[in-house]
Amino acid sequence: MAEETNTNNQPTNEQPNPQQGTPQEGKNTAPAPEAGGNDDTPRTGEEWMARELKRVREEAAKYRTRARELAEQAEKAKTLEEKLKALEAEKQELAKAAAVAQQLERRLALVNALGDPKIAEFVEPHADRFIGEDGNVNVEAIYETFPFLKQAQSSPVRGANPGHTRGEPTLEELDRMSPEEINAWFARRKGM
C-alpha cells in the first residue's frame, strides 16, 4: 500500500495526533481541567491524589456513620422482638389464668346452687349442660339427670361412710360411673 503524503511530504498515517499525549514514565499526571476552568482543580498528580483520598475518606466516614445507625436500629429491633416474645408469653399465662378463674367461677356457682361441695365436684365435669351463659345454674336439670343427688342431699348422713356400708357407691365410685349407670343403680335401689 502506498502511503499518502501531505504538502510537507510526510506520510499522514505516521503523524502524531496533537490531542493525544503519552504520559512520561515515572510521572503522575492529573486529568486535564475541564473547559469551564475550575480554579480549585489540582494541577499535579499528587494534589489530585490528595484530593481524591480526602473525598474517599469522607465518603467512608459517611458509610461508617450509616452503619452505626443501622446497627443501633437492629439492636432496637432485637430488643423490641424480645419484648414482643415476653408479651406473648404473658398473654398465654393470662389466658391460662382466665381459664382457671372461669373454672373456679363455675365450681362456686355449682356449690352455691347445690349447697354441697362434694356434689358440686361430682357435677362439675358436666357443668356445661347445667350452667347458662349468664352464670345461672339449672338445678332442676341437674336433679333430672342425676336424681340420686336430690335424695342424697335431703337425707342425713350418719356415721363415717354410711353409703358404703349399705352397698351404695361412694362419691369416688360415682365419679367413675356414667349418668346412665348411676340412674340404673338408683332404679335398682328404689326397687329394693
C-alpha positions as CSV (number, residue, x, y, z in Angstrom):
1,M,0.0,0.0,0.0
2,A,1.3,3.4,-0.9
3,E,1.5,6.0,1.8
4,E,-0.2,9.2,1.2
5,T,1.8,12.4,1.7
6,N,0.7,15.8,2.7
7,T,2.1,19.1,1.4
8,N,5.1,18.7,3.6
9,N,5.9,15.4,2.0
10,Q,5.4,13.5,5.3
11,P,3.2,10.3,5.4
12,T,-0.2,11.1,7.0
13,N,-0.6,7.9,9.0
14,E,2.6,8.5,11.0
15,Q,1.8,12.0,12.2
16,P,1.2,12.2,16.0
17,N,-2.2,13.5,17.0
18,P,-1.8,16.7,19.0
19,Q,-4.9,15.8,21.1
20,Q,-3.3,12.6,22.2
21,G,-0.4,12.8,24.6
22,T,1.6,10.0,26.0
23,P,2.4,10.2,29.7
24,Q,6.0,10.3,30.5
25,E,7.3,7.3,32.5
26,G,7.7,7.9,36.3
27,K,5.5,11.0,36.4
28,N,1.9,11.2,37.6
29,T,-0.2,13.4,35.5
30,A,-3.5,14.9,36.6
31,P,-6.5,14.9,34.3
32,A,-6.8,18.0,32.3
33,P,-9.0,20.6,33.8
34,E,-12.4,21.0,32.2
35,A,-13.2,23.7,29.7
36,G,-15.1,25.7,32.4
37,G,-11.9,26.5,34.3
38,N,-12.3,25.3,37.8
39,D,-9.7,27.1,39.9
40,D,-9.6,24.6,42.8
41,T,-8.7,21.7,40.4
42,P,-5.3,20.4,41.4
43,R,-2.6,20.9,38.8
44,T,-0.4,17.9,39.7
45,G,-0.9,14.2,40.2
46,E,0.0,14.5,43.9
47,E,-2.6,17.2,44.5
48,W,-5.2,15.2,42.7
49,M,-4.4,12.1,44.7
50,A,-4.6,14.0,48.0
51,R,-7.9,15.5,47.0
52,E,-9.2,12.1,45.9
53,L,-8.0,10.5,49.1
54,K,-9.8,13.1,51.1
55,R,-13.0,12.6,49.2
56,V,-12.8,8.8,49.7
57,R,-12.2,9.2,53.4
58,E,-15.2,11.5,53.7
59,E,-17.4,9.0,51.9
60,A,-16.1,6.2,54.1
61,A,-16.9,8.2,57.2
62,K,-20.5,8.6,55.9
63,Y,-20.8,4.9,55.4
64,R,-19.4,4.2,58.9
65,T,-21.9,6.6,60.4
66,R,-24.7,5.0,58.4
67,A,-23.5,1.5,59.5
68,R,-23.6,2.6,63.2
69,E,-27.1,4.0,62.8
70,L,-28.2,0.7,61.2
71,A,-26.6,-1.3,64.0
72,E,-28.4,0.8,66.6
73,Q,-31.7,0.2,64.7
74,A,-31.0,-3.5,64.6
75,E,-30.4,-3.5,68.3
76,K,-33.6,-1.7,69.0
77,A,-35.5,-4.2,66.7
78,K,-33.9,-7.1,68.6
79,T,-35.0,-5.5,71.9
80,L,-38.5,-5.0,70.6
81,E,-38.6,-8.6,69.4
82,E,-37.6,-9.8,72.9
83,K,-40.3,-7.6,74.5
84,L,-42.8,-9.0,72.0
85,K,-41.9,-12.6,72.9
86,A,-42.3,-11.7,76.6
87,L,-45.7,-10.1,76.0
88,E,-46.8,-13.2,74.1
89,A,-45.7,-15.5,77.0
90,E,-47.5,-13.2,79.4
91,K,-50.6,-13.3,77.2
92,Q,-50.6,-17.1,77.3
93,E,-50.2,-17.0,81.1
94,L,-53.2,-14.6,81.3
95,A,-55.3,-16.9,79.1
96,K,-54.5,-19.9,81.4
97,A,-55.3,-17.8,84.5
98,A,-58.6,-16.7,82.9
99,A,-59.5,-20.4,82.2
100,V,-58.7,-21.3,85.8
101,A,-60.8,-18.4,87.0
102,Q,-63.7,-19.4,84.8
103,Q,-63.5,-23.0,86.1
104,L,-63.5,-21.7,89.7
105,E,-66.5,-19.5,89.0
106,R,-68.4,-22.5,87.6
107,R,-67.5,-24.6,90.7
108,L,-68.6,-21.8,93.0
109,A,-71.9,-21.4,91.1
110,L,-72.5,-25.1,91.5
111,V,-71.6,-25.1,95.2
112,N,-73.9,-22.1,95.8
113,A,-76.8,-23.7,93.8
114,L,-76.5,-27.2,95.2
115,G,-75.3,-26.4,98.7
116,D,-72.7,-29.3,98.9
117,P,-69.2,-29.0,97.6
118,K,-68.8,-32.8,97.0
119,I,-72.0,-32.9,94.9
120,A,-70.8,-29.8,93.0
121,E,-67.4,-31.5,92.4
122,F,-69.3,-34.5,91.0
123,V,-71.4,-32.4,88.7
124,E,-68.6,-30.1,87.6
125,P,-67.4,-32.2,84.6
126,H,-70.9,-32.0,83.2
127,A,-71.3,-28.3,84.2
128,D,-71.6,-27.1,80.6
129,R,-75.0,-28.7,80.3
130,F,-76.3,-27.1,83.5
131,I,-74.8,-23.6,83.7
132,G,-76.2,-21.0,81.3
133,E,-74.2,-18.2,79.6
134,D,-75.5,-15.8,82.3
135,G,-73.9,-18.0,85.0
136,N,-77.2,-19.3,86.5
137,V,-77.3,-23.0,87.4
138,N,-80.3,-25.1,86.2
139,V,-80.7,-27.1,89.4
140,E,-83.8,-28.9,88.1
141,A,-81.9,-30.2,85.1
142,I,-79.1,-31.5,87.4
143,Y,-81.6,-33.4,89.5
144,E,-83.4,-34.8,86.4
145,T,-80.1,-36.1,85.1
146,F,-78.8,-37.3,88.5
147,P,-82.0,-38.0,90.5
148,F,-80.0,-39.7,93.3
149,L,-78.3,-36.4,94.1
150,K,-81.6,-34.9,95.3
151,Q,-82.3,-37.7,97.7
152,A,-78.6,-37.8,98.8
153,Q,-78.8,-34.1,99.6
154,S,-82.0,-34.4,101.5
155,S,-81.1,-37.5,103.6
156,P,-79.0,-37.0,106.6
157,V,-75.7,-38.9,106.6
158,R,-74.9,-41.0,109.7
159,G,-71.5,-42.5,110.5
160,A,-68.2,-42.1,108.7
161,N,-69.4,-43.6,105.4
162,P,-72.9,-45.0,105.7
163,G,-73.4,-45.3,101.9
164,H,-70.6,-47.8,101.7
165,T,-71.9,-50.0,104.5
166,R,-75.3,-50.4,102.8
167,G,-73.8,-51.3,99.4
168,E,-74.1,-47.8,98.0
169,P,-71.3,-46.4,95.9
170,T,-69.0,-43.8,97.3
171,L,-68.6,-40.4,95.6
172,E,-65.3,-41.6,94.1
173,E,-67.2,-44.6,92.6
174,L,-69.9,-42.3,91.4
175,D,-67.3,-40.1,89.7
176,R,-66.2,-43.1,87.6
177,M,-69.8,-44.0,86.6
178,S,-71.7,-42.6,83.6
179,P,-75.0,-40.9,84.2
180,E,-76.8,-43.9,82.8
181,E,-75.0,-46.3,85.2
182,I,-75.9,-44.0,88.1
183,N,-79.6,-43.8,87.1
184,A,-79.6,-47.6,86.7
185,W,-78.2,-48.1,90.2
186,F,-80.7,-45.7,91.6
187,A,-83.6,-47.5,89.9
188,R,-82.3,-50.8,91.4
189,R,-82.0,-49.2,94.8
190,K,-85.6,-48.0,94.6
191,G,-86.7,-51.5,93.7
192,M,-85.2,-52.9,96.8
